[in-house]
Each structure stands twice: as C-alpha cells, then as structure tokens.
Amino acid sequence: MEGGGTSINNFIQEKQQLCACNRGLKIRYYCDQVNCEQHRNSLFLCDDCYDDITGGIHKTPPQITKLIKEIQSKWHELIEKEGSLHQIVSTKFNPLKKVYEHLENQSLRQNGISGRPVFKDVARFERFHQEFRQEISRYEEYSQKQDVAKLVSLQLKYKALNDAIDSEFSYLTEICKPDFIFENYQSCIQNCPTPKESENALVIEQILALKVRLGEQNMSSLSTQKDPPANPQELEDVVNHLREVVNLQGAKINAFYSIFGGLQDAATLVSRSFISQGDQVQVKAEDFKEFREEYDQRLQILESKAIASNTDFQLKIAEQQKLIQESMQKNNDLSLKLEVEIQKLHQRDNNENILKERQVQENLKNIETQIRSLEVKMIQEIQTSKEKKSPPAEAKLEETKFDPRLYSIEQMERRMTQRIESRSSLIEQANQINQILASKAQQIIQQPVLELPKTEAVSSDQQPAKVHELSSFQLPLQMAVLAPPLFKSEMLGKLIQAFNSQLNGYQPKLNDQGQSKLTQYILDKGWNWSLQQLNKIALNIPRQAEWTAFEGAKRENGWSELKAGIYYGQLNLQGKREGYGIVYCTSSNDQPWLYECQWKQGCPINDGRYIQILDNKFKIFKGTLDESYGLTGKGIMIKEDGEIFEGDWQKGKQHGQGKITEQNGSYREGKWSNGKKQEGTFKNYNKDGIRKDRAQAVQFSNFKSTWNSDFC
C-alpha cells in the first residue's frame, strides 16, 4: 500500500464512516491486496490503522477516491448496457408483442420451440428491469453521499446483475434484426393457424406475411434445385420436367393451404369477409342515424338550459354587486370613525406620556439630590471619626492611595443603579405597553425613602464595619426587595440525582455510596459557577430557570451525535435555550456529557465548561464554546490522571499551539492540527522548565497519546 493524500480525498473522507478500530477517526484508505486475511472483514483503514500496519514507513496507499472511481465506472457501464437492452425491447418487441405470443403458444402446442422463447424471456426481463432500477436507486444514493463502505457492499449485487444480463438476456439485442421472427419461429410457421378475430388485425397481417415468405422460400428452393443426371431417353426428360412442375405446384398448394386452411375454411373466410363488410356498413348507417337524432335532441336541451342559467346568473351577479357596494360604503364609514378615534387616542397618549415623563424626570432629580446629601452626610461623619482618632501608619489611606469611603459610596451608587435597572427590566419584560411601564416606574419612584440611621463617632478600627453599614443603606422600599433567585438549589440537586440514573441506555457505574463518577466530581469540585454566582450572572437575562428536555444535537469535526437529555436553565420566548443553563445528555456511543455554559438560540456560546466521562474517568474542558458543542479558541483540558492540555482549539479538537503538562510537572510544547500532533514541532522540558537532552527525549513518532483520540 502507498501513502499520500490529496484535497479531494480529504473532502471525500469527511463523508465516510468511522473506522472499525473505534479510535474515532474516519476511513481514508483501503487494502487492495487480493484475498487479504487481515482485512477480510473490513478492507478500510484510518490514518492510525495505516500507521500500525506500515510501522511508520510511509508509502503511497490506495486512497478511497480511486476505489470510488473504479466502482462508479463499473456501474455506469452496467447501467448503459441494461438501458440499451431495455430500449431495444421497448421499441422492437412491444409493438409485435401479440405476434410473439401467438407464435410461441402455437409452437408449444406443436413440437416445442426450436429457437428462443422470446415472449417468456421478455416477461422475465421486465421483472429483472424493475429489480435493477431499485438497485440503481440505492447505488445513486450511496454514490451521491460518497459512502465507499456501502458502495463496496453492492459489489456482489453488481456481479449478479451483470451475469444475468450477459447469460440470460443478451440475445434480446437480436430482435431488432428484420429476419429475427422468421428465423426464430420458422419451424412452426407452416402449421400455425391464422387468427380470425378482427381485433387481431396486426397478428393476422404478420402471420400471413410470414406464411407467404415461407412459401416463397420453399418454392424458390425447389425452382433452383438441380435435376438429376439426364437420361439420354426423351421419356426420362419429360418425367423429370413433370416431377419439377409437380413439386413446384405442391409447394404452392401447401403455401395456400397454410394461409387459408382447407377449401371449407377458405370459403368461410371469403364469405365472412363480404358478409361482415355489408353488415357492418348497414349497421353503421343505422347507428349514425340514431346518434344524429339523439345528438340534435340533447343539443336543443342544452341550449335552452344555457339560456335559462345565463339569465339567473346575470341576476345573481347584479345582486352580489349591490351587496358589495353597500359593504364597501359601510367599511368606509367605519374606517373614518376609527381614524378619528385613533387620532384622539394618540393625542391623549402623547399628553399622558409627556406628563409622566416630566414626573419621572422630577423624581429622578429628587433621588439624585438625596444621594448627594447622603454622600455629604457620610463624609462629614467619617471626617468627624477620623479627627477623634487617626488610623495606624500601616493603614493610612495616603500610603495605599485607596479611599474605602469613596469605594463604598461608588459601590452604593452602582448597587442602587443595578436595582433600578433590574426592576425596570422586569417591568418591561412583564408589560410591553408603554403606558403600564410609565405607571410602574412612577409607582417605584414615589415610594417613601428610608432614612439613614443616626450614627455616632467611631474609632478607626471600627470604621470598615461602619462604612459597610452605611453602604448597605436602602432607597425606596420596593427597590430593597430583590428578585427571587433564577436558579434554585433543589433543582440542581434533582439534576445530580439524574447523574446516578439510567439515560438513553447508558447505565452509570456507581460507587459504594451509590454515586456516579459525574456526581462524585460535582460534589467534590463543585459546579462551574456556584449557585450565588450563577444567579448573579443570570440577572443580565432576567428569566426564571426552567426544567425541560434537551432534544439532542449533531456535532461537527468527527464528534459523535448527542442524544436527548435534560436541560435546566433559561429559555427565550420561543422556548429555545437562551441565557445560562446546564445540559446533561449522552452521546450515540453511550458516553455521558455535561455542559455548563451560556446559550443563544439553542447553541452554546462564550466561556463555559463541559465534562466527558469515558471508561468511568472524567475529562474536563474549559474555555470558549461555539455551536459545534466544542472548544474554539483558547481552552484547557484536564484528565483525571493529572495530565493537562492548554492551548488552541477548533471545534472541540486541539488546533494550533499547545502544551501538555504531566502529573510530575514535566511538560511538552508543540503544534496540533485538527487533534493530531505535528511531528518535529515538540520540545520536552522537566518540571523546572529546563529542556531535556535530545538523546533522552521521548520519541514522539512512537508516542501513542490518547490526546489524538476524540472519544466520540
């Protein structure tokens, strides 16, 4: 086998099945050795299988592109052969189908067919043609998908179809010859009766023509037959001449007898021809007369009905037009009234909106005034405290260049602003009408403001606590009430319980405490975000988290398909995943997957984390996710045995610069391409960051790292 690849083969490879080695790679090459025992069950190879066979010595292997072209070429020849044969049968046999049937039936009644049973074979060929079209449809489907494995599976069927055409039906191409019928059925033409039914006119014509030709051939053969050696005697000459005449006449008589039968048959045929012609003329004349009378009657009835219907139709049209005009007039009147009412409503709404906007602006100014006064009051109180007792030198604000009082004030302003924005966002989502929004905003602003508690001078060591107390003051009472948590701990607990249960045929392996590997990891390491963090970041999209089904997804770049599972998180108005949420599901090869990330239109986006459980061991992926359900950009992968990969990713696979760190601290740096190491780019370092001697470096050409495997 020889090695190498082209862009065409890489394109076709993306459409192939996964290799039988279960390493997650698609087939790329095939074994072209005849009767190869090693590849008797599967002749296809992926890159890793090819490396195993060649031992790293690269040759040029037969690529799938070559095999596909060979298979397509064979099938195209077969399709052309069968199509040409079917065209001949359709154009040459079908018009004379009844002639073949009549001759073949008469041959079977006599001594059998000396030639080919064409009528019977064509019937079998039609059944074969239907089966052939089904196989062609299957071939075209596999060929369009470039599925080489399924194309190879059709090779046995190809051989059977090709052998059937060559051995059973190839002679049918001869039926287009002018003399085929005469030569194939010559032995039965002499005694074949001529049909007497008028509907078999074509059969009668062809049978008579065959009989005439057979008679002429017999007479011609007798006329050209040489006389026996002449006898000197005159009597013998006469006898020979008479014998020739008798034979010639006998041939003619046999020919006429073959066409007309006996004398009685000939007479009956002639009589029937004349009588039937006369009777037919008389019957046709009588039938025509009756038909003409009936036609005239029906025509008169139809004309009268048409006149009456036309009159009624015109009256109905006039009535409908009148009704339409009345309806249009009513609609115009209603439209005018509606326009007047709409203008009044718009005017009233504009006046109300202007008034409410002014009220809102005044209330906001009042709030700003209160905030400023509170700031001044707080600064005065803190300054008073400071004058009584100065803080230690190591805690001086001048040295740290950081004023916690100003920080508390800024924090207080941000907190108030966030609460106002959160409240407004919730009102806007629940009520989409501007009037209700303005009314709600006015209600919030007009709530009584809570007074700050009176504070006394405190010592410097009590200042941080006092500042925190002052910074936690609340404005309006309704603003002090925080929105209910979007994510709930009991639902996260329910999700952990699902990790220990069967899903889509996958049964997790449980420890002595009845916990799966995924449950152990979450209970030990925690979620990607704590419940408090999750509820905080989810406020950017203030929608309550919901428990719903995950419909599954097709992943790219060779990863197996995700099957249905569970989703707990935020949804948009259309019911799609939108916001923050968690997906738990299994893949098509029964591996559990957990996704914790942000979602948009049902797909993962931005920074997040997903966990894969393989052979009851976890692998953690953290970084930027995209619609491929994998990392794209910078990311990190952590294995349970302590190995860590940090670097560039593309659609869930290492792609670009990367670094592998072992559990003992040593590491390797190099480049990856679509999950595969680029040989010659790696450098080894010990845990102190010192590069190892090349003589002691690991031979990466023999390094079978599981990083190349997608486990998908």
N, C-alpha and C positions, 0 to 999 in steps of 0.2 A: 504494500500500500504506500502511496506517495502523499506528502503533506503540502499544505498551502491553502489559501482561501482567497476568494475574490469578493467584491462588494455584492455581486449577485447572489453568491452562496450565503453571505451573511444576511441578505434580505430574506431569502427563502428560509433560512434557519429559524427566523422569528416565527414562522408559521408552523413549525414542526412540533411533534410531541416531545415530551420529556424522555430522556434516555432511561432504559430499563435498569441502570445502575443505581437509581434512586439518590443521585447526588444533586439533583435539582437543575441539571444542565440539559439543554435541548440537543437532539441528534444533529450531527453535522456531516459525518462521513458514513460510508458503508463498506462492507467487506466484499470484494469482487472475486475471491477465490472460490473455485468450484468445489462443492461437497466439503466445505469447511466445517469440521466437527465443533469447533469452539463457538461458531456463530450460526449453528443450525437453527436455533430457536429465534434468534434476533440478529440480523446482519447489520444493524445500525449502531453507530458509535458517537459518543460525545467527545469533547476535547480531552477530558480526563481519561476516558476509556482508551482513546488513541494513544495517550502518553504511557498508559500502563502496558500496552502491547509493544510499543516501539522502544520502551526503556529510555526515552529521552532522545533517541536518534531519529531526527525528523526527516522523513521522506515526503513525497507528494502523494497523499491518499486520494482514492476516488471520492469526489465530492458528490453531494446529493444532487447538485444541478445536472451532472452528467447522467445519473440514473433516471432522473425525471424526464430528460430529453429522450432517452432511449425508449422509455415506456410510452411516452406520448407519440413518438414516431411509429411504433408498432400499432398502437390503437388507431392512429389516423389512417394507416394503410388498411387495417381491417374494416374501418367504417366506410372507406371509399369502395372496398371490394363488395361489401354487403349492400351498399346503396346502389351500386351499378347493377348488381344482380336483381334487386327489387325493382329497379326502374324497367329492366327488360321484362320482368314478369308482368308488371302493371300495363305496359304498352303493347306487348305481343301476345300474352296469354289471355288476359282478362277479356278482350273483345271476342275471342274464339273459345271462351270457357265452355259453353254448351256443346260445341263441336267436339272438344276433347272429351267431355263427359260422355257423350253419346258413343263415340268410337271406343272408349275404354270399357264402357258397360257391355257393348256388343262383343268386344274381344274376350272379356271374362266369360261370356256365355258360350263362346266357341272353344277354341283350344288354348286360351290364355294369350297374354301379350308377349309378342316376340321382342318388342322394343322396350322403352321405358314407360312406367306408369306415371305419366306426366301429371294427370289430374290429381292423383293421390299425393304425389311428391310436392306439388304446389300448395296443397292444403297444409301439409306439414311445414313447408317453408313459411307460410303466413303465420303459423303459430311460433315458429322459430324467430320470425321478424319481431313479433311483439316482445318476446323474451329478450331479444337483442337490444331493443330500444330501452328497456328497463336497465340493462347493464350499462348502456351508453350514458344514460342519465346519471347513474352512480359514478361512472368514470369522470364525466364532465364536472360533477360536484367536487370530487377529490382533486382533480386537476386544477380547478379554479382556486381551491384553497392551498395548492402546492403541498398537499399532505402525502408525503412519499410513502409512509408506512401503509396507508390504506391503498395507495396505488399499487404497491407490491402485492398486497393481499388479493388483488384482482387478476394476477398473472395466470393462475390456474384456470379461471373463468375465460380469460383471453384465449388460452390454448384450446379449451373445449369448443369455443365458438369458431375459432379458425379451422380446427379439424373438421367440424360439422359442415362448414361451407365447402371445404375442399373435397371431402369424401362423399357427401350426400347431395349437394345442390349445385355443384359447379357446372354440370352438364346443361343446366337450365339456360345458360347463355346461348345454346344452340337453337333454341326455339325461334330466334329471330331469323333463322335461315328460311328461305322460301320453300324448300323441299322437306322441311323437318317433319311436318304432319304426315305427308305422303310416305316418306321413308320409314317413320316410326310405326305406322299402323297399316303398312302395305299388305300384310298377311290377312287382315280382317276386312279390307275394303270390299272385296269381291262378294262376300256373303252378308255384308252389313245392310240391313233394311233401311229404306229412306223414310224418315218421319212424314206422317200425313197431316199433322196438326198445323194449322195456319200460323200459330204464334211462333213456330219454329222455322220461320222462313230462312233465316241465316243458316241454320243447321242443314236444311234441305238443300240450299244452294251449294254449300261447301261439300256435302256428301255427294251430290250429283257431279260436282266438278272433279272430285277425287275418283269417282267411278269412271267418268269419261277419260280422265288421264290414264287410269289403269287399263281401260280397254284399248286406247290408242297405243299404249306401250306394248301391250300384248300383240296387237296387230302389226306394229312396226317390227317387233322381233321376229314374227312369222314371215313377214314380207322380205326381210333381209336374210332369212335363213337359206343357206345354200342347198341346192338339190343334191341328192345322192349321185354318185357317178353315173353318167349317162350310159344307157344300153344302146347298142347300135340299132336295135329294133325300134321302129316307129311307135309300136304299141306301148312300149315302156315309156316313151317320151310323153305320150298322151296321158298315161296313167299318172305319171309324176306331176304333170300340169294340173290334172284334176285333183290330185291329192293336195296340191298347194292351194287351189281355189277353195276346196272343202275346209281345209284348216282355217283359211282366212275368214270364210263365212261363219265358221263355228266360233271363232273369236268374236266376231261382230255380234252374233246371236247371244253369246254369253254376256257381252257388254250390255246389250239392250235388256236382257233378262235380269241382269244385276240391277239396272236402273228401274225398270217397270215391274219386275216380277213376272208372273205368268200372264197369259193372254187375258184372263179374267181380271187380274189386278190392273193391267194396262187399260182395259176398257173402263173399269170402275173409276180409275184416276181421271181419264179424259171426260167421262160423263159427269163426274163430280165437279170438275173444273168448270164446265159450261153451265151446269145447273146452278152451282153456287154463285157464279158470276151474275146470272139472270136474277136469281132470287135476291141476291144482295142489292142489285140495282133497284128492284121493286120495293124491297123493304126500306132502303134508304130514302126513296122518294116519299113513301108514306110517312116515315118518321119525320122527314123535313117539313112536310105539310102540317103535321100535328104540332111540331115545335114552333113553326111560324105563327100559327093561330094562338098558341099559349103565350108566346112572346109578346104578340100585339096586345093581348088582354092585360098581361102584367104591366106592360108599358103604360097603358091608359090609367091603371090603378095608381101606379107610382106618380104619374104626372098630377093627378087630382090630389093625392096626399101631399105632394110637394107644394102645391099652390096653397092648400089649407094651412100647412105648417109654416110657410113663409109669412102668411098674414098674422098668425098667432105670434110668431117670433118678433115681427115688427112692433106689435102692440106691447109685448113684454119689454122690448128694448126701450120704448118710449117711457114706460112706467119706471124702469130702472134709472133712466137718465134724470127723470124728475126727482126721484128719491135721492140720487147722488147730489143734485144741485141743492136740495133742501139741507142735506147733511153738511155740505161744504159751507153753506151760509151759517148754520149753527156753529160749526167749528171756528169760523172767522170771528163770530161774536164772542165765543168763549176765549179765543186767543187774545182778543183785545182786552177783555176783562182781566185775564191772567197777567198780561203785561202791566196793566195799571196796578194790580195788587203787588206784583213783584217789585215794581219801582217804589211803591210805598214801603215794602219790607226792607229793601236795600237802604232807603233813606233813614228808616228807623234804626236799622242795624248800624249804619255809619255813625249816627248820632250817639247811640249807646256805646259803641266801641271808642269813640273819641272821649266820651265822658269817663269810661272805665280806664282808658289809657292814662288820662290825666290823674285819676285817683291812684293808679298804680305808681306813677312817677312820684306823686307826693308822698306816698307811703314809703317808697324806696329811699327818698331823701330823708325821711324821718328816721329810717333804720340806720342810714349812714351817720346821721347826726348822733344817734345813740351810741353807735360803735366808737366814734371819735371821742365822745365824752367818757366812755368806759376806758378807752386807752389812756386818756389823760389821768383819770382817776387811779388806774392801776400803776402808772408810772410814778405818780405822786406818793402812793402808798409804799411802793418798793424803795423810792428815794428816801422816804422817812425811815424805813427799816435800815437802810444802808448807813444813814447818818448815825444811828444809835450804835451800831456795831459793824466794823469793817470785816470782810472775809479774810481768811488766811492768805498769805502771799502766794501759795501754790494754786489758789483758786481764783486769783484776780482775773477779772474779765479783760483787763487791758492786755495781760500776757497771752491769754487764749485767743483774744480777738474774736470772741463769740459771745453774744449777749443772749442768755436764755430768756430774758424777759421779752425781748423783741421776737425771739423764736416762738414764744408762747402766744404772743399777740398775732403773729402771722399764722400760726397753726390754728388759732381760734377763728381767724377770718376764713381760712381755707375750709375749715370744718363747717362753718355756717354756710359758706357758698356751696359746698358739696351737698349739704342737706337741702338747701333751697332748690338746687338743680335736680337732685334726686326726686324731690317732691313734685316739681314741675313736670319732670319726665313721666312719672307715674300717672299724673293727672292727664297729660297729653295722650298717653297710650290708652287710658281707660275712656277718655272722652275726646273725640276727634272734631268736635264742633267748637268754633272759636268763642261763642258766647259762654259755653259752660267752662272753657278754660279760663276766661277772664274772671268769671264769677268765683271759681275755685281759688285763683290767685289772690283775689280781693279778700276772700274769707281767711286765707292763710296770713296775709299781711296785717289784717285788722285784729289778730289775736293779741291779748294783753302780753306785754313784755315782762319777764320775770326780773325782779330787782336783784342785783348782786348782793350777796351777804356782806354785812359790815365787817371789815377786817381790822385787826389790831396790829400794831407794830410787832414784828417777829425778829428773831435773831437770824444771823446769816446762815447758820446750819439748818434752819427751818425754811429758808427761802425756796429751795426747789419744790418742796411739798406744797408751799403756799402758792407758788406760781402755777403749779399743776392744778391746784384747786381753782384758781382764778381762771385758768384757761379752759376749764370744763364747764363754764357758765353756759346757760341755755337762753336762746332768744324766745320766739313765740312758743307756746305750749305744744302746738301741733307739730312744730319743727323738731321738738325734742323727742318725739315718738319715732323711732327708727322703723324702717320697713321690715316685715318678717323675713327670716333667712330664706334665701332662694334654694339652698341645698340643705338637707336635713340628715342628721347622724343616723337616724333609724333606717333611712333608705340606703345609706352607704353600708350599714350592717346587713341589710337584706341582700345587697349586691355581693358582699363577702360570702354569705351563705350560698349564693348561686355558684361560687367558685368550687364548692365541695360537691355539687350535684352533677348528674349526667346532662350533657348538652350535645345534641346532634350526633348521638352515637359515641361521643367521647366520654369515657368514664375516668375521672381523675384518680390518681393514686393517693390514698390518704395515709397520714402518719398515725401514731398511737392516739393522738388527741382528735382524730377524725378530721384533720385539716389537709387540704391540698397544698402543693408547692406554692401556688399563687397566693393562697390565703396566708401561708407562713410568711411569705415575703412582705405582703401588705401590713400584717400585724407587727412584723419586726421593723421594717424600714419606713412604713407609712405610705400614704398616697403621694402623688406628685405635688399636690397642694394640700395643706391642712384644710380642715373644714372652715376655719376662720379666713384663711387666705382665699379659698375658693369662693366664699360668699362675698368677699371684698372685691375681687376682680370681676365677679359676675355682675356687680352693680352697674358696670358700663352698659350691660344689655339687661335691663331690669325685667326679666321674665322668670317665672317660677319654674324650677326644675321639674321635669315630668319623667315618669317611668313608662317606657314604650318599647316596641320591638325594633331591632336592627335588621334591616332587610337583606344584609349581605352586600358584597361589593367585589368587582373584578379588579385585581391589582395588576400592575404593569411590570415589565422588566423580568419576566420569568417567575414571579412570585405566584403561589397558589391562590385560588379564589377563596375569599372569606364567605362563610356561610351565615345563615341567620343567627341572631343572638339578642342581646339585651342592650338598651341604651337608657342611661339616666342622666338627664341634663336639660338644657334649654332648647326650645323649638321656636321657629318663626310662625307667623300666622298661617302659612301654608302647611304646617306640620313637618317641615324639614328641620334637621339638626342645625341650629344657629345659635352661637354663643359658646358656653363652656359645657362640657359633658364627658361622660365615660361610656365606652363601648366594651362589652365583653362578648366574645364570639369564638368560634373555632374555624379552622381552615379546612379545605377539601381533603387534606391528608390528616385530619383529626389532631391538630395541634391547637391548644388554647392561646388566644391573643387578647391583650387588654390595652385599650387606647385611652389615654388621659390627655386631652388637648382642647384647643378651641376649634369650632366648626363653622363653616359657612356654606350655605346651600347644600348641606348634607355631607360635605367633604372636610377632612382635617386641614387646618392651616396653622401657621405660626409655630411658636415654640411649644413643645409638649413632650410626652413620653409614651412609649409603648413597650410591652413586655411579651416575650415569647417563651413558652415552656416546651422544651424539647428533651425527650428522654428523662423527664422529671427533673430537669435542671433549667434555671432561668437565664435569660439573656435580656439585658436592659438596653433600650435605645432611647437616647435623649438628644434633642436638637430641634431643627426646623422641619416640620412635616408639610407635605403637599397632597394634592388629590390622588397621588399614587399610593397613599397609605404607607409611605416610607419616608425616610430622611432625605432631604435635599439641601445641600449647603454644608455648614459646619455641624458636626454631631459627634456623639460618643457612644460606644457600645461596651457594656460591662458584662463579662461572663461570670458564672457562679464560681469557677475555679480561680478567679482573681485576675485573669487577663483583661486588658483594657485596650480598646482601639479608639484613637482620637484623630480626627481628620475630616477630609471632604467626602461628601456623599452625593449620590444622584439616584433618585427613585429607589431608595432602600438598599443600595449597594455602594461599597467603597469605590470612589472615583476621584482621583487626584492625589494630593499629598496626604500621607497618613503616618501614624506612629502606633506600634504595638508595645505595650508595657507588660512584662511578665510579673508574676507574684513576687519574685525575689528582687524586683527593682530594675533589672536589666531591660533594655528596650531596643527595638529595631525601627528604623525610619526608611521610607521609600515611597514609591508611587503605585497606585492601583488604577485599573481600568475596568469599569463595569464588574467590580467584585473580584478581579484577578490581579495578582501581583505582577508588576513589570520587572522581569528579571534584569539584574545588573544595576538597579537603582537603589538597592538596600544597603544600609550601613548598620553595624552592630555596636552597641555601647553597653558597658556594665552599669551597675546601679549608681556609680559615681560620675557617669557621663563621659568616661574615657573610652575611646574607640578600641575595640579588640583587635588583636593581630589578625591579618587576613588568613594566615595559615591555620588559625584556630577558629575562624568564622564558620558559622553554620552554612552548609551547602544548601542554598535555597532551591536549587533545581530539584533536590530530592525531598524538600520540605513539604509535607502534605498537611497543610494547615486547614483547619475547619473554617478559617475566615473566607476561603474561596467558595464555601457551600452556602447556598441561600436558605437551606432548611425550609423550603416552601413546598 
